[in-house]
């Protein structure tokens, strides 16, 4: 894909402080993105609230801002610099959520900033557990039995229908915050309350547990005319139940039959195309 000459400056949003030992890939990918953009002669402005990262070193970007990841900070930067595009995919869910907030507040439109690497509709589909679940069912991609709850009573009803063990996944959270497995009915009330309060939109996905299953991932990249390549396959050393950020991962996957790999590849491409037609990267996780 040829370079877009209209983009001369890019704002990269970092992930901020996260659980120690988890998601170092955000720091690495952000650093590599800044390096690649600068090699193309593009000015890079970076914002991150976590000074304990490589990406906030002065040599990484042309301008580094150690500021809270808020709309106010974004406005401050846009007042000082002429930014052509924002790249929010290097900062995980924190950066994606901030990108949505700025879009809803009209900040990107006001300052003439394009979103690259993803689009708002795709972010909302993947971050919202119910929208994602319904989209996967529409595409014919298998998902665990479950439903979303926005209230305590609704969550209780879903749990009674699914049965135990089950897992609670809050919407719009990072690193598994507020979520977890529930093995016994007597532990469910506390876990459900914790998940609802952890989600900024007070929503959780309550679904059947697949604790102990193998976990694999595929990294995809697509250009602006729809060509998709698989960057690599990843195998989690630990089974489902251990968060990816706490697990050792191996690339490429070593115990995956080729027939299953090809099935995952087809599903991953179908998922990415179904979510949106943006040019950028995507991570698909399979059990």
C-alpha positions as CSV (number, residue, x, y, z in Angstrom):
1,X,0.0,0.0,0.0
2,X,1.6,3.3,-1.0
3,X,2.2,6.0,1.6
4,X,-0.6,8.6,2.0
5,X,1.2,11.9,1.4
6,X,-1.5,13.9,3.0
7,X,-0.5,12.6,6.5
8,X,2.6,14.5,7.7
9,X,2.1,14.3,11.4
10,X,0.6,11.5,13.6
11,X,-0.5,11.5,17.2
12,X,0.1,8.1,18.9
13,X,-2.0,7.4,22.1
14,X,-0.3,5.1,24.6
15,X,-1.9,2.7,27.0
16,X,-1.0,4.4,30.3
17,X,-0.1,2.4,33.4
18,X,-1.3,-1.2,33.4
19,X,-0.9,-4.3,35.5
20,X,2.8,-5.1,35.9
21,X,3.9,-7.9,33.6
22,X,0.9,-7.5,31.3
23,X,0.6,-5.9,27.9
24,X,4.2,-4.9,27.4
25,X,3.3,-5.4,23.7
26,X,1.6,-2.0,23.8
27,X,4.9,-0.3,24.7
28,X,6.8,-2.3,22.1
29,X,4.3,-1.8,19.3
30,X,4.0,1.9,20.1
31,X,7.8,2.4,20.0
32,X,8.0,0.5,16.7
33,X,5.1,2.5,15.2
34,X,6.8,5.8,16.1
35,X,10.1,4.5,14.6
36,X,8.5,3.4,11.4
37,X,6.5,6.7,11.0
38,X,9.6,8.8,11.5
39,X,11.6,6.7,9.0
40,X,8.9,7.8,6.5
41,X,9.5,11.5,7.4
42,X,6.3,11.8,9.4
43,X,6.3,13.9,12.5
44,X,5.3,11.8,15.6
45,X,3.6,13.2,18.7
46,X,3.1,10.8,21.5
47,X,1.0,11.0,24.7
48,X,1.2,8.5,27.5
49,X,0.7,8.8,31.2
50,X,3.2,6.1,32.1
51,X,6.8,7.3,32.3
52,X,8.1,3.7,32.9
53,X,8.0,2.8,29.2
54,X,10.4,2.8,26.3
55,X,8.0,4.6,24.1
56,X,8.2,7.8,26.3
57,X,12.0,8.1,25.8
58,X,12.9,11.3,24.0
59,X,14.4,9.4,21.1
60,X,11.2,7.6,20.3
61,X,9.0,10.5,19.0
62,X,9.5,14.1,17.9
63,X,7.3,15.3,20.8
64,X,6.5,13.3,24.0
65,X,3.8,14.3,26.4
66,X,3.6,12.7,29.9
67,X,0.0,13.7,30.5
68,X,-3.2,12.1,31.8
69,X,-5.0,10.2,29.0
70,X,-8.0,12.5,28.9
71,X,-9.9,14.7,26.4
72,X,-8.3,17.8,28.0
73,X,-4.8,16.5,27.4
74,X,-5.7,15.7,23.8
75,X,-7.1,19.2,23.3
76,X,-3.9,20.7,24.8
77,X,-1.7,18.8,22.3
78,X,-3.9,19.7,19.3
79,X,-3.7,23.3,20.2
80,X,0.1,23.2,20.1
81,X,0.6,20.9,17.0
82,X,-1.0,20.5,13.6
83,X,-1.9,16.8,13.7
84,X,-3.2,15.2,10.5
85,X,-4.1,11.8,12.0
86,X,-4.4,9.9,15.3
87,X,-3.3,6.3,15.7
88,X,-5.1,4.8,18.8
89,X,-4.4,1.1,18.2
90,X,-1.0,1.1,19.9
91,X,-2.5,1.8,23.3
92,X,-4.9,-1.0,23.8
93,X,-8.4,-0.5,25.2
94,X,-7.4,2.6,27.1
95,X,-6.4,4.4,23.9
96,X,-9.4,3.1,22.0
97,X,-11.8,4.3,24.7
98,X,-10.2,7.7,24.7
99,X,-10.4,7.9,20.9
100,X,-14.2,7.2,21.2
101,X,-14.6,9.9,23.8
102,X,-12.8,12.4,21.7
103,X,-14.9,11.4,18.6
104,X,-18.2,11.8,20.6
105,X,-17.0,15.2,21.9
106,X,-16.3,16.4,18.3
107,X,-12.6,16.9,19.0
108,X,-11.2,15.1,16.0
109,X,-13.6,16.8,13.6
110,X,-13.0,20.2,15.2
111,X,-9.2,20.0,14.7
112,X,-9.4,18.1,11.3
113,X,-7.8,14.9,12.6
114,X,-8.3,11.6,10.8
115,X,-8.5,8.3,12.7
116,X,-6.1,5.7,11.1
117,X,-5.6,2.0,11.9
118,X,-9.2,1.5,12.9
119,X,-12.6,3.2,12.7
120,X,-15.0,4.2,15.5
121,X,-17.7,1.7,14.5
122,X,-15.1,-1.2,14.7
123,X,-14.0,0.0,18.1
124,X,-17.6,0.1,19.4
125,X,-18.3,-3.3,18.0
126,X,-15.3,-5.0,19.6
127,X,-15.4,-3.2,22.9
128,X,-19.1,-3.7,23.5
129,X,-19.5,-7.4,24.6
130,X,-23.1,-7.7,23.3
131,X,-22.4,-6.0,20.0
132,X,-19.4,-8.3,19.4
133,X,-21.3,-11.4,20.4
134,X,-24.2,-10.6,18.1
135,X,-21.8,-9.7,15.2
136,X,-20.0,-13.1,15.6
137,X,-23.3,-15.0,15.5
138,X,-24.3,-13.0,12.4
139,X,-21.0,-14.0,10.7
140,X,-21.4,-17.7,11.8
141,X,-18.4,-17.6,14.1
142,X,-18.8,-19.8,17.2
143,X,-19.0,-18.1,20.6
144,X,-19.7,-19.3,24.1
145,X,-23.3,-19.4,25.3
146,X,-24.0,-16.3,27.2
147,X,-25.7,-12.9,27.3
148,X,-25.0,-9.3,28.5
149,X,-26.4,-7.8,31.6
150,X,-26.7,-4.2,32.6
151,X,-28.2,-4.9,36.0
152,X,-27.8,-7.3,39.0
153,X,-31.1,-8.9,38.4
154,X,-30.5,-9.5,34.7
155,X,-27.1,-11.0,35.5
156,X,-28.7,-13.4,38.0
157,X,-31.3,-14.6,35.4
158,X,-28.6,-15.2,32.8
159,X,-26.5,-17.3,35.3
160,X,-29.5,-19.4,36.2
161,X,-30.0,-20.2,32.5
162,X,-26.4,-21.0,31.7
163,X,-25.4,-22.7,34.9
164,X,-22.0,-23.0,36.6
165,X,-19.1,-22.7,36.1
166,X,-19.2,-19.4,34.2
167,X,-17.2,-16.3,33.4
168,X,-17.9,-12.6,33.9
169,X,-16.4,-10.2,31.3
170,X,-17.0,-6.4,31.9
171,X,-17.3,-4.2,28.8
172,X,-14.7,-1.5,28.0
173,X,-12.0,-2.7,30.5
174,X,-8.3,-3.5,30.1
175,X,-6.3,-6.6,31.2
176,X,-9.3,-8.5,32.5
177,X,-10.2,-5.9,35.1
178,X,-13.3,-6.8,37.1
179,X,-13.8,-10.1,35.4
180,X,-13.1,-13.7,36.3
181,X,-14.4,-17.2,36.6
182,X,-17.2,-18.1,39.0
183,X,-17.4,-21.8,40.0
184,X,-20.1,-21.7,42.7
185,X,-23.5,-19.9,42.9
186,X,-22.6,-18.5,46.4
187,X,-19.7,-16.5,44.9
188,X,-21.7,-15.1,42.0
189,X,-23.3,-12.1,43.6
190,X,-20.0,-10.5,44.7
191,X,-18.4,-11.3,41.3
192,X,-21.3,-9.8,39.4
193,X,-21.3,-6.6,41.4
194,X,-17.6,-6.3,40.9
195,X,-17.9,-6.7,37.2
196,X,-20.7,-4.2,36.8
197,X,-18.9,-1.5,38.7
198,X,-15.6,-2.1,36.8
199,X,-17.3,-1.4,33.5
200,X,-17.7,2.3,32.6
201,X,-21.0,1.5,30.9
202,X,-22.2,-0.8,33.7
203,X,-22.3,-3.8,31.4
204,X,-21.0,-7.4,31.7
205,X,-21.0,-10.5,29.5
206,X,-22.0,-13.6,31.5
207,X,-21.1,-16.7,29.5
208,X,-20.3,-20.3,29.9
209,X,-16.8,-21.2,31.1
210,X,-14.3,-23.0,28.9
211,X,-11.6,-23.2,31.6
212,X,-8.8,-25.5,30.6
213,X,-9.2,-25.2,26.8
214,X,-6.2,-24.4,24.7
215,X,-5.9,-20.7,23.6
216,X,-4.5,-19.5,20.3
217,X,-4.2,-16.1,18.6
218,X,-3.8,-14.8,15.1
219,X,-2.3,-11.4,14.2
220,X,-3.7,-9.9,11.0
221,X,-2.9,-6.9,8.9
222,X,-5.2,-5.4,6.1
223,X,-4.5,-2.6,3.6
224,X,-7.0,-0.1,2.4
225,X,-8.2,-2.2,-0.6
226,X,-8.9,-5.3,1.4
227,X,-5.8,-7.4,1.1
228,X,-5.2,-9.4,4.4
229,X,-2.1,-11.2,5.6
230,X,-1.6,-13.3,8.7
231,X,1.4,-11.8,10.5
232,X,1.8,-14.8,12.9
233,X,0.0,-17.4,14.9
234,X,0.4,-17.4,18.7
235,X,0.0,-20.3,21.2
236,X,-0.6,-19.6,24.9
237,X,1.5,-21.9,27.1
238,X,-1.2,-21.8,29.7
239,X,-4.8,-22.9,29.1
240,X,-7.9,-20.8,29.2
241,X,-8.3,-19.4,32.7
242,X,-4.9,-17.8,32.8
243,X,-5.0,-14.3,31.3
244,X,-2.9,-13.9,28.2
245,X,-0.9,-11.1,29.9
246,X,0.1,-13.5,32.7
247,X,0.9,-16.4,30.4
248,X,3.9,-17.3,28.3
249,X,3.1,-17.2,24.6
250,X,4.9,-18.9,21.8
251,X,5.0,-17.7,18.1
252,X,4.4,-19.5,15.8
253,X,1.9,-21.9,17.4
254,X,3.5,-25.4,17.8
255,X,0.7,-27.8,18.5
256,X,-1.9,-26.7,16.0
257,X,-2.8,-29.0,13.1
258,X,-2.8,-27.3,9.7
259,X,-6.5,-28.0,9.1
260,X,-7.4,-26.2,12.3
261,X,-4.9,-23.3,11.5
262,X,-6.6,-22.9,8.1
263,X,-10.0,-22.8,9.8
264,X,-8.8,-20.2,12.2
265,X,-7.3,-18.2,9.4
266,X,-10.6,-18.2,7.4
267,X,-12.6,-17.2,10.5
268,X,-10.2,-14.4,11.5
269,X,-10.4,-12.9,8.0
270,X,-14.2,-13.2,8.1
271,X,-14.3,-11.6,11.5
272,X,-12.0,-8.7,10.5
273,X,-14.0,-8.0,7.3
274,X,-17.3,-8.2,9.2
275,X,-16.2,-5.7,11.9
276,X,-15.1,-2.9,9.5
277,X,-13.2,-2.1,6.3
278,X,-10.4,-0.1,7.9
279,X,-6.7,-0.5,7.0
280,X,-4.8,-1.7,10.1
281,X,-4.1,-4.5,12.4
282,X,-6.3,-6.9,14.3
283,X,-5.8,-9.7,16.9
284,X,-8.1,-12.7,16.9
285,X,-8.3,-15.1,19.9
286,X,-9.5,-18.6,19.7
287,X,-10.1,-21.5,22.1
